[in-house]
Amino acid sequence: MITRFLLYMIANALAILTAEWLVPNVIFDYNFLNLMKVAVALAIVNAIIKPVIKLMAGPLILLTLGLFTIIINLGIVWLVDYALPEITIAGLNAYLWAMIIVSAFNFIVSIATHKKGL
């Protein structure tokens, strides 16, 4: 459990750095402590708040054949951006690309940890 959370933190840190490097309107203050703050915030929101939102929006997710999870993921990235001044995302296009990058990194960790049983 702790190992999986640490892997998600590392993946989120790498995802934020990748999004800042690839997406023009994602601005991040380069500092290790700030990077860890954003990574921990993303990991906590993904571990605690996201399952609750997905449970409440279950019928809507089923009705849209899973496409509503994109809106949920956008909301999670927005929440972290709103709560932490260390990262700034400007524009819907930047939110979309940042969400795709963060989701891809978390998906890779999810696949890796389920195969190894961590």
C-alpha positions as CSV (number, residue, x, y, z in Angstrom):
1,M,0.0,0.0,0.0
2,I,2.7,2.5,0.9
3,T,4.9,1.3,-1.9
4,R,2.0,1.9,-4.4
5,F,1.4,5.4,-3.0
6,L,5.1,6.2,-3.3
7,L,5.1,5.0,-6.9
8,Y,2.1,7.2,-7.7
9,M,3.9,10.1,-6.1
10,I,7.0,9.6,-8.3
11,A,4.7,9.1,-11.3
12,N,2.9,12.3,-10.5
13,A,6.1,14.2,-10.1
14,L,7.4,13.0,-13.4
15,A,4.0,13.7,-15.0
16,I,4.1,17.3,-13.8
17,L,7.6,17.8,-15.1
18,T,6.7,16.2,-18.4
19,A,3.5,18.4,-18.7
20,E,5.5,21.5,-17.9
21,W,8.0,20.6,-20.6
22,L,5.6,19.6,-23.3
23,V,2.5,21.9,-22.7
24,P,3.1,25.6,-23.3
25,N,0.6,26.9,-20.7
26,V,1.7,24.7,-17.8
27,I,4.0,26.7,-15.6
28,F,5.7,25.1,-12.7
29,D,8.2,26.6,-10.2
30,Y,11.2,24.4,-10.4
31,N,12.0,23.4,-6.8
32,F,12.2,19.9,-5.3
33,L,10.0,20.8,-2.3
34,N,7.4,22.3,-4.6
35,L,7.5,19.3,-6.9
36,M,6.9,17.0,-3.9
37,K,4.0,19.2,-2.7
38,V,2.3,18.9,-6.1
39,A,3.0,15.2,-6.4
40,V,1.6,14.4,-2.9
41,A,-1.4,16.6,-3.6
42,L,-2.2,14.8,-6.8
43,A,-1.6,11.4,-5.2
44,I,-3.9,12.2,-2.3
45,V,-6.6,13.6,-4.5
46,N,-6.4,10.6,-6.8
47,A,-6.5,8.2,-3.8
48,I,-9.2,9.8,-1.7
49,I,-11.4,12.3,-3.6
50,K,-11.5,10.7,-7.0
51,P,-13.0,7.4,-5.9
52,V,-15.8,9.3,-4.0
53,I,-16.6,11.4,-7.1
54,K,-16.6,8.4,-9.3
55,L,-18.9,6.6,-7.0
56,M,-21.3,9.5,-6.9
57,A,-21.1,10.0,-10.7
58,G,-21.4,6.3,-11.4
59,P,-24.7,6.5,-13.4
60,L,-23.4,9.4,-15.4
61,I,-20.2,7.5,-16.2
62,L,-22.2,4.5,-17.3
63,L,-24.6,6.7,-19.4
64,T,-21.6,8.3,-21.2
65,L,-19.8,5.0,-21.6
66,G,-16.9,6.2,-19.4
67,L,-16.3,9.5,-21.1
68,F,-17.4,11.4,-18.0
69,T,-14.2,10.2,-16.3
70,I,-12.4,12.8,-18.6
71,I,-14.4,15.5,-16.9
72,I,-13.5,14.1,-13.4
73,N,-9.8,13.9,-14.3
74,L,-9.9,17.5,-15.6
75,G,-11.6,18.5,-12.3
76,I,-8.9,16.8,-10.3
77,V,-6.1,18.6,-12.2
78,W,-8.0,21.9,-11.8
79,L,-8.4,21.3,-8.1
80,V,-4.7,20.8,-7.6
81,D,-3.9,23.8,-9.8
82,Y,-6.4,25.9,-7.7
83,A,-5.1,24.7,-4.3
84,L,-1.4,25.1,-5.0
85,P,0.3,28.2,-6.2
86,E,3.4,26.3,-7.3
87,I,1.7,25.2,-10.5
88,T,-0.3,27.3,-12.9
89,I,-2.3,26.0,-15.8
90,A,-3.8,28.5,-18.2
91,G,-6.5,27.4,-20.7
92,L,-8.7,24.4,-21.3
93,N,-6.3,23.0,-23.9
94,A,-3.5,23.0,-21.3
95,Y,-5.7,21.4,-18.7
96,L,-6.7,18.7,-21.2
97,W,-3.1,17.9,-22.2
98,A,-1.9,18.0,-18.5
99,M,-4.7,15.6,-17.6
100,I,-3.8,13.2,-20.4
101,I,-0.1,13.2,-19.3
102,V,-1.0,12.7,-15.6
103,S,-3.5,10.0,-16.4
104,A,-1.0,8.2,-18.7
105,F,1.7,8.1,-16.0
106,N,-0.8,6.9,-13.4
107,F,-2.1,4.3,-15.8
108,I,1.4,2.9,-16.3
109,V,1.9,2.7,-12.5
110,S,-1.5,1.1,-12.1
111,I,-0.6,-1.6,-14.7
112,A,2.8,-2.2,-13.2
113,T,1.6,-2.5,-9.6
114,H,-1.3,-4.9,-10.5
115,K,1.0,-7.3,-12.3
116,K,3.5,-7.4,-9.4
117,G,0.8,-7.4,-6.7
118,L,2.2,-4.3,-4.8
